[in-house]
Amino acid sequence: MVSNNALLAQPRRRQKGQAIAVLIVFIAAFIVAPLCFVCYEMCLYNLAKQQMKACVDSAALAAGATVATSDNLDTSATQVGAKNTAMNMFRKNTILAYSLSDATESSTLPMNPPANKAQLYFQYLDPISRQAVPLGSTNGKIIQVTGAFGFVPFFSKFLKLLGPYPVVERSNGGLPQLDVVLCFDISASMDDFTNVSVVNRYNINKASSQKKQANGYTVLLKGPLYTAFKCTSPTGTALNATFPQELDAGGGAASFSAAGRGVNNGVLAPSAAATSFTDVVVNIDGTSDFSKGITVNGCVFPAGNVGLLVEAARGNFESVAIATAAGVDYSTWGVTPKAGYYAAYQSSAQSQRHPISDAIIAAINFYTIMNNDCDAHFSLVSFGSDPGTTPKQFCDPDYATLGNITDNPSTFVSNGYPNDPMVPLPPNPGVPLVPTAGPAYSNYAQVTTSVQSLIAYGGTNIAGALQYSINQLKDASKGGLGLARPGAKKAIVLFTDGLPTVSSLGGDPTADARAQAVAANTAGIPIYCIGLCLVPSLQAAQTAVLNDTNTNASSGGIAAISGNNAQFYQATNTDELNQVFENVARSLVNLIR
């Protein structure tokens, strides 16, 4: 039998249970559920941040890769292209299942994108200061991509968190570091394919049975210097096509006189001589026989008038008084002497030097591409008979050891050309690396300026050029000069149109060059080789010395011996030079990824 107390307790228990149930429901509805919603939204927000981070990382990586593989010489265009690539990569992704295909670029920070939409903000940074630089600045070696997504909470209305709330992430795409030395051949053969006229300038007022023309200028030879002098040697001629332009004025063998070089206006011509010549002038219109003529800065050079080329090159056409003193009969030329002819001839002659002028353009493009594509520091080592080690260095005046102008002395004998030094001496610059970090120390301006001054002169001292280049890149603790930046990849680019002919190291020129390739291998420095081969008989010999396949230290190629992924490129005409230098630039960027 149930007691009255028990009966009275049952309703109280039910009431208590109901209260607990209500409390549980209340807690679940108003505390647990919101907490769950908040936790869910926080997880969703964090997922959005993770996905945004992955998206901007891929965009920054794509931007860096675009810059690193560009061959555009315009920095602004390269950087704009990198932004476009980054945006395209970003748009291929999704965040929280929302497509980013309509993402837009923002021009300001902070960004506030619409609900479930995304925006990107781009800027380039200086790697040292980490400050933003204007678009187009070569100091912008880091591309920074900032992304924002308009996050809207799933339970926004319930939680009264309407949004959107920007989910912001940032990523940097850094360009790789490279310290590169370009060894540039300035040996005498580097202008062997300049179109020249070889002239005997003589006085028409002197009686001579040897006169061939009535105007005082006999063109003995014309066309590319190498073929005009009937050269057959694969290593080319020893004659400079553009300077000195004035040879000995005395009739007889074609010897050179230091006193007769450069501007020597007012000097009379000798009587004619049968087999000698007094001047080598560049056909500044680019033809083999000066058949087109040209006007330069208001100075008219009529077609076929080689005499005017000679007198302009000598400085004899700067005024009527000077021309008269030099005995120049210009009455039938249709032009009058005036100031500027010498400068007009010289500037045009410099641009028509082949292949050196083509190689200079290719080298400048190479430096520019590398300057745009990576965080590069540059060195230039010009080399003829000696390697250039300082910016103001000049060629050695002792050049008598090369002997005759060509290997065909029966045509023209030079009497040991040139026993007397060129005046002024040609530049032989070297621009060393600067180990201080930052684009301001890249040497880009210095190397691109110095390379434009180069003149073909001297032998081909590959060993000396490589030795100095390796010493720049080697750590001081290992006996080097320590001019490379810590952590930067190192490389040497060797450009030559021939073979080793001299060595400042005292041994066989080719053996010494290969020995330096061994030293580069030990130091972990690749030597990329560019061989310009305009003489067919040179191709096999040049390939044997520069190739990237034979690693034998005594018979192999410099590229192969140096190892470290070095490559050999050979151009058989000047039109290929730009592409070859661009290929080397691409290979170097691949090396440092």
C-alpha positions in Angstrom: 0.0 0.0 0.0 1.4 3.4 -1.1 1.8 6.0 1.6 0.4 9.5 1.3 4.0 10.9 1.5 5.0 8.9 -1.5 2.0 10.0 -3.5 2.8 13.6 -2.6 6.4 13.2 -3.7 5.6 12.1 -7.2 4.3 15.4 -8.5 7.2 17.2 -7.0 9.6 14.9 -8.8 7.8 15.4 -12.1 7.9 19.2 -11.6 11.6 19.0 -10.9 12.2 16.8 -13.9 10.2 19.1 -16.1 12.2 22.1 -14.8 15.5 20.3 -15.6 14.2 19.4 -19.0 13.2 22.9 -19.7 16.7 24.1 -18.4 18.4 21.6 -20.7 16.3 22.7 -23.6 17.1 26.3 -22.7 20.8 25.6 -22.5 20.8 23.7 -25.7 18.8 26.3 -27.5 20.3 29.5 -26.2 23.8 28.5 -25.1 25.0 25.2 -26.7 23.5 25.8 -30.1 24.9 29.3 -30.5 28.2 28.1 -29.2 28.1 25.3 -31.8 27.1 27.8 -34.5 29.9 30.1 -33.4 32.4 27.2 -33.4 31.1 26.1 -36.8 31.5 29.7 -38.2 35.0 29.9 -36.7 35.9 26.6 -38.3 34.4 27.9 -41.6 36.3 31.2 -41.3 39.6 29.4 -40.6 39.0 27.1 -43.5 38.4 30.2 -45.7 41.7 31.6 -44.4 43.6 28.4 -45.2 42.1 28.3 -48.7 42.8 32.0 -49.2 46.4 31.4 -48.1 46.8 28.6 -50.6 45.3 30.8 -53.3 47.6 33.8 -52.8 50.6 31.5 -52.4 50.0 29.9 -55.8 49.4 33.4 -57.3 52.6 34.7 -55.9 54.5 31.7 -57.1 53.0 32.1 -60.5 54.0 35.7 -60.6 57.6 35.0 -59.6 57.8 32.3 -62.2 56.5 34.6 -64.9 59.1 37.2 -64.1 61.9 34.6 -63.9 61.0 33.3 -67.4 60.3 36.5 -69.1 62.6 37.8 -72.0 60.9 41.2 -72.0 63.4 44.0 -71.8 60.7 46.4 -70.4 60.5 46.1 -66.6 57.0 47.5 -66.4 55.7 45.2 -69.0 57.3 42.2 -67.2 55.8 43.2 -63.9 52.3 43.8 -65.4 52.6 40.4 -67.1 53.4 38.8 -63.7 50.4 40.4 -62.1 48.1 39.1 -64.9 49.5 35.6 -64.5 49.0 35.8 -60.7 45.4 36.9 -61.2 44.7 34.2 -63.7 46.1 31.6 -61.3 44.0 33.0 -58.5 40.8 32.9 -60.5 41.2 29.2 -61.1 40.5 28.4 -57.4 37.6 28.4 -55.1 37.0 29.4 -51.5 34.3 27.6 -49.5 33.0 26.3 -52.9 32.6 29.8 -54.2 34.4 30.3 -57.5 37.0 33.0 -57.7 36.7 33.4 -61.5 35.3 36.9 -61.1 38.0 38.2 -58.7 39.1 41.7 -59.3 42.2 43.8 -58.6 42.1 46.4 -55.9 44.1 49.6 -56.1 44.1 50.3 -52.4 44.3 48.7 -49.0 42.4 47.7 -46.9 40.1 45.7 -49.2 36.4 45.2 -48.5 35.1 42.7 -51.1 31.4 42.0 -51.6 29.8 38.9 -50.1 31.5 35.7 -51.3 33.7 37.7 -53.8 37.4 38.1 -53.8 39.9 40.9 -54.5 43.7 41.0 -55.0 46.2 43.8 -54.3 49.7 43.7 -55.8 52.8 45.6 -55.0 56.6 45.2 -55.6 59.0 45.5 -52.7 62.6 46.3 -52.3 64.3 43.2 -50.9 66.4 45.2 -48.5 64.1 47.9 -47.1 60.9 45.7 -47.7 59.2 49.0 -48.8 56.9 49.2 -51.8 58.5 50.6 -55.0 56.6 52.0 -58.0 55.6 49.6 -60.8 58.5 49.4 -63.3 61.2 49.9 -60.7 64.1 47.5 -61.1 64.4 47.5 -57.3 61.2 45.6 -57.1 62.6 42.1 -56.6 59.7 40.8 -54.4 56.1 40.6 -55.6 53.6 40.8 -52.8 50.1 39.5 -53.3 47.4 40.4 -50.8 44.0 38.6 -51.2 40.7 39.3 -49.5 37.4 37.3 -49.6 34.0 38.5 -48.4 33.1 35.9 -45.8 29.4 35.7 -44.8 28.6 33.5 -41.8 26.4 30.5 -42.6 24.1 31.4 -39.7 24.5 35.1 -40.1 20.9 36.0 -39.7 20.4 33.8 -36.6 23.6 35.1 -35.0 23.0 38.7 -36.3 26.4 38.7 -37.9 25.4 39.8 -41.4 28.9 40.5 -42.8 30.6 40.3 -45.1 33.8 40.0 -43.2 37.1 40.2 -45.2 39.3 37.1 -45.0 42.8 38.5 -45.7 46.0 36.7 -46.5 49.3 37.8 -48.0 52.2 36.0 -49.8 55.5 37.1 -51.3 57.0 35.8 -54.5 60.7 36.4 -54.2 63.0 36.4 -57.2 66.1 34.2 -56.9 69.6 35.5 -56.2 72.3 35.0 -58.8 75.8 36.4 -59.0 77.0 36.2 -62.6 80.2 37.1 -64.4 80.2 37.7 -68.1 83.6 37.2 -69.8 83.5 39.1 -73.1 86.0 38.5 -75.8 87.5 41.7 -77.3 90.2 40.0 -79.4 91.2 41.6 -82.7 89.1 39.1 -84.7 85.9 40.5 -83.1 85.5 43.0 -85.9 86.7 40.8 -88.8 83.3 40.8 -90.5 83.1 44.6 -90.7 82.6 45.9 -94.2 85.6 48.0 -95.0 87.4 49.7 -97.9 91.2 49.3 -98.0 92.4 52.5 -99.6 95.6 53.9 -101.0 95.4 57.6 -100.5 97.8 59.4 -102.7 98.6 62.9 -104.0 97.1 63.4 -107.5 99.5 66.3 -108.0 102.5 64.1 -108.0 103.5 62.3 -111.1 103.4 58.5 -110.8 102.9 55.7 -113.2 101.1 53.8 -110.4 98.0 56.0 -110.3 94.9 54.0 -110.7 92.3 56.7 -110.2 92.2 60.4 -110.8 90.7 61.4 -107.5 93.6 60.4 -105.3 91.9 57.3 -103.7 92.4 53.8 -104.9 90.2 51.2 -103.3 92.5 48.1 -103.2 90.1 45.8 -101.3 86.6 46.0 -100.1 84.0 43.9 -98.2 84.3 42.0 -94.9 87.8 42.6 -93.4 88.4 38.8 -93.0 87.8 38.0 -96.7 89.1 41.3 -98.1 92.6 40.4 -96.7 92.2 36.9 -97.9 92.5 35.5 -94.4 92.2 31.7 -94.0 93.1 31.3 -90.3 90.2 30.2 -88.1 91.4 32.6 -85.4 91.0 35.7 -87.7 93.0 38.8 -88.4 95.1 41.0 -86.1 93.9 44.2 -87.8 91.5 46.6 -86.0 88.8 47.6 -88.5 87.8 50.9 -87.0 90.8 52.3 -85.0 93.5 53.1 -85.9 91.9 54.2 -89.2 95.1 55.8 -90.5 98.2 53.8 -91.6 101.6 55.0 -92.5 101.4 57.8 -95.0 104.7 56.9 -96.7 104.6 54.8 -99.9 106.0 51.3 -99.5 105.1 48.4 -97.3 101.9 48.7 -95.2 103.5 49.5 -91.9 101.8 51.4 -89.1 102.8 54.6 -87.5 101.7 55.7 -84.0 102.1 59.3 -85.0 99.6 58.8 -87.9 96.8 57.4 -85.8 93.7 59.1 -84.6 92.8 62.6 -85.6 95.8 63.8 -87.6 94.2 66.5 -89.8 96.1 68.5 -92.3 98.5 65.7 -93.3 99.2 65.6 -97.0 99.1 62.3 -98.9 102.2 60.6 -100.4 102.6 59.7 -104.0 100.9 56.5 -105.1 102.4 53.1 -104.4 101.5 49.9 -106.1 100.9 47.4 -103.3 100.6 49.6 -100.2 97.6 51.1 -98.5 97.3 54.1 -96.2 93.8 53.7 -94.8 91.2 51.2 -93.7 87.8 52.7 -93.4 84.5 51.3 -92.4 81.7 51.4 -95.0 79.4 53.1 -92.6 76.3 52.4 -94.8 76.7 48.7 -94.0 77.3 47.7 -97.6 80.4 45.9 -98.9 81.3 48.7 -101.3 79.7 51.8 -99.8 77.1 51.8 -102.6 74.2 53.3 -100.6 75.7 56.3 -98.8 74.3 57.7 -95.6 73.5 60.9 -93.8 74.5 61.1 -90.1 73.5 64.1 -87.9 73.3 66.3 -91.0 76.7 65.1 -92.4 76.1 63.7 -95.9 78.3 60.8 -97.1 77.4 60.3 -100.8 77.2 56.8 -102.2 80.5 55.5 -103.5 82.6 58.4 -102.1 85.2 56.5 -100.3 87.5 59.5 -100.3 85.1 61.4 -98.0 85.1 58.4 -95.6 88.9 58.5 -95.5 89.1 62.3 -94.9 86.3 62.2 -92.3 88.0 59.4 -90.5 91.3 61.4 -90.5 89.6 64.5 -89.3 90.3 66.3 -92.5 86.8 67.4 -93.2 86.1 69.5 -90.1 86.5 72.8 -91.9 87.5 74.3 -95.3 90.8 75.4 -93.8 91.7 71.9 -92.6 90.6 70.2 -95.8 92.7 72.7 -97.8 95.8 72.1 -95.7 95.4 68.4 -96.2 95.2 68.8 -100.0 91.6 67.4 -100.2 90.0 68.2 -103.5 86.3 68.1 -102.6 85.1 70.3 -105.5 83.3 67.5 -107.2 81.9 65.8 -104.1 78.8 67.9 -103.7 79.5 68.5 -100.0 81.4 71.1 -98.0 83.7 70.5 -95.0 82.1 71.3 -91.7 82.5 70.4 -88.0 80.9 67.1 -87.1 82.1 64.8 -89.9 84.7 63.1 -87.7 82.2 62.3 -85.0 79.6 61.2 -87.5 82.0 58.8 -89.1 83.2 57.4 -85.8 79.8 56.9 -84.3 78.5 55.2 -87.5 81.7 53.1 -87.7 81.2 51.8 -84.2 77.7 50.6 -84.9 78.9 48.8 -88.1 81.6 46.7 -86.4 80.8 43.1 -86.8 80.5 40.9 -84.9 81.4 42.9 -81.8 78.6 45.4 -82.1 76.1 42.6 -82.4 77.6 40.9 -79.4 77.4 44.1 -77.4 73.7 44.4 -78.1 73.1 40.8 -77.1 75.1 41.2 -73.9 73.1 44.3 -72.9 69.9 42.4 -73.5 71.3 39.5 -71.5 72.0 41.8 -68.6 68.6 43.5 -68.9 66.7 40.2 -68.9 68.6 38.9 -65.9 68.1 42.2 -64.1 64.3 41.8 -64.6 64.1 38.1 -64.0 66.0 37.6 -60.8 67.8 39.4 -58.0 71.1 39.4 -59.9 74.5 41.1 -59.3 76.7 41.4 -62.3 80.4 41.5 -63.3 82.0 42.2 -66.7 85.4 40.9 -67.5 86.5 42.0 -71.0 89.5 40.1 -72.3 91.9 40.4 -75.2 95.5 39.7 -74.4 94.7 40.4 -70.7 91.6 40.2 -68.6 90.0 43.5 -67.5 90.0 43.8 -63.7 89.2 47.5 -63.1 86.6 49.8 -64.8 89.2 52.2 -66.3 91.7 49.6 -67.5 93.2 49.8 -71.0 94.8 47.3 -73.3 98.5 46.5 -73.1 100.3 48.6 -75.7 102.8 45.8 -76.5 101.0 44.1 -79.4 104.0 43.4 -81.6 104.0 39.6 -81.0 101.1 39.0 -83.4 103.2 39.8 -86.4 101.4 40.1 -89.8 98.0 41.4 -90.3 96.8 38.1 -91.6 98.1 34.6 -92.3 98.4 35.5 -96.0 101.4 37.9 -95.9 102.0 37.6 -99.7 99.0 39.9 -100.0 99.9 42.6 -97.5 102.9 42.6 -95.2 102.6 44.5 -92.0 106.2 44.6 -90.8 105.2 43.2 -87.4 102.0 45.3 -87.0 101.8 47.2 -84.9 105.1 47.7 -83.2 104.0 51.0 -81.9 101.1 51.3 -79.5 97.6 52.5 -80.5 96.9 56.0 -79.4 94.7 56.2 -77.4 94.8 52.7 -76.1 91.5 50.8 -76.4 89.5 50.1 -73.2 89.8 46.8 -71.5 87.4 47.2 -68.6 86.5 44.9 -65.7 83.6 45.6 -63.5 83.9 43.5 -60.3 81.0 42.1 -58.3 79.8 44.0 -55.3 78.9 41.7 -52.3 76.6 44.2 -50.6 73.0 43.0 -50.8 70.4 45.0 -52.6 69.5 46.0 -56.2 71.4 49.3 -55.7 74.6 47.2 -55.8 73.7 45.1 -58.8 76.2 46.8 -61.1 73.6 46.8 -63.9 74.2 50.4 -64.9 78.0 49.9 -64.8 78.2 46.8 -66.9 75.8 47.9 -69.5 77.7 51.2 -69.9 81.2 49.6 -69.9 80.3 46.9 -72.5 79.3 49.6 -75.0 82.9 51.0 -75.0 84.6 47.8 -76.1 86.9 47.8 -79.2 88.4 44.7 -80.8 92.1 44.5 -79.9 94.6 41.9 -78.8 94.7 38.1 -78.4 92.3 35.7 -76.7 93.3 35.1 -73.1 90.4 32.8 -72.0 92.5 31.3 -69.1 93.2 34.7 -67.5 89.5 35.8 -67.8 88.3 32.6 -66.2 90.8 32.8 -63.4 89.8 36.3 -62.4 86.1 35.5 -62.7 86.5 32.4 -60.4 88.4 34.4 -57.9 85.6 36.9 -57.7 83.1 34.2 -56.9 85.2 32.1 -54.5 84.8 32.7 -50.8 87.7 34.6 -49.2 88.1 31.7 -46.8 89.0 29.5 -49.8 91.5 31.9 -51.3 89.1 33.9 -53.4 88.2 37.6 -53.4 84.8 36.9 -51.7 82.8 39.2 -53.9 79.7 37.0 -54.1 76.7 37.4 -51.8 76.2 34.7 -49.2 73.5 32.3 -50.4 73.5 33.5 -54.0 74.0 31.0 -56.9 77.1 31.7 -58.8 77.8 31.3 -62.6 80.2 32.4 -65.3 79.2 33.1 -68.9 82.1 32.9 -71.3 81.6 34.5 -74.8 84.2 34.2 -77.5 84.5 34.2 -81.3 87.6 32.0 -81.4 90.0 29.9 -79.5 92.6 30.5 -76.7 95.6 32.1 -78.3 97.5 33.6 -75.3 97.6 32.9 -71.6 98.6 35.2 -68.8 99.1 32.1 -66.7 102.3 31.1 -68.5 101.3 27.8 -70.1 99.6 26.5 -73.2 96.6 28.8 -73.8 94.1 25.9 -74.2 95.5 23.8 -71.4 95.4 26.7 -69.0 91.8 27.4 -70.0 90.8 23.8 -69.2 92.7 24.0 -65.9 90.5 26.9 -64.9 87.4 24.9 -65.8 88.7 22.3 -63.3 89.1 25.0 -60.7 85.5 26.2 -61.4 84.2 22.7 -61.0 85.9 22.4 -57.6 84.4 25.7 -56.5 80.9 24.6 -57.7 80.8 27.3 -60.4 79.3 26.4 -63.8 80.9 28.1 -66.9 78.3 28.6 -69.6 80.0 28.9 -72.9 78.8 30.8 -76.0 80.9 30.3 -79.1 80.4 32.6 -82.1 81.6 30.8 -85.1 81.6 32.8 -88.3 84.4 30.9 -90.0 83.4 27.3 -90.9 86.9 26.0 -90.4 86.7 27.1 -86.7 83.6 25.1 -85.8 85.1 21.8 -84.9 88.0 23.2 -83.0 85.8 25.6 -81.0 83.4 22.9 -80.1 86.2 20.7 -78.8 87.4 23.5 -76.5 84.0 24.8 -75.3 81.6 21.8 -75.4 79.4 20.5 -72.5 79.8 16.8 -73.2 83.4 15.8 -72.8 84.4 16.1 -69.2 88.1 15.0 -69.7 90.2 17.6 -67.9 92.9 17.5 -70.6 90.9 17.2 -73.8 87.3 18.1 -72.9 85.1 21.2 -73.2 85.2 24.0 -70.7 81.5 23.8 -70.0 81.6 20.1 -69.4 84.7 20.2 -67.2 83.2 22.9 -65.1 80.1 20.8 -64.6 77.3 22.0 -62.3 74.8 21.9 -65.2 76.8 24.3 -67.4 75.9 24.3 -71.1 77.5 25.2 -74.4 75.8 27.2 -77.1 77.2 27.9 -80.6 76.0 30.6 -83.0 77.0 30.4 -86.6 75.8 33.9 -87.5 75.3 37.2 -85.6 71.5 37.0 -86.0 71.5 34.1 -83.6 73.4 35.9 -80.8 70.4 37.5 -79.1 68.6 34.2 -79.0 71.6 32.3 -77.7 72.2 34.9 -74.9 68.5 34.6 -74.0 68.8 30.8 -73.8 71.7 31.2 -71.4 69.6 33.6 -69.3 66.7 31.0 -69.2 69.2 28.3 -68.2 70.6 30.4 -65.4 67.1 31.0 -64.0 66.4 27.3 -64.1 69.7 26.8 -62.3 68.6 28.9 -59.3 65.0 27.7 -58.9 
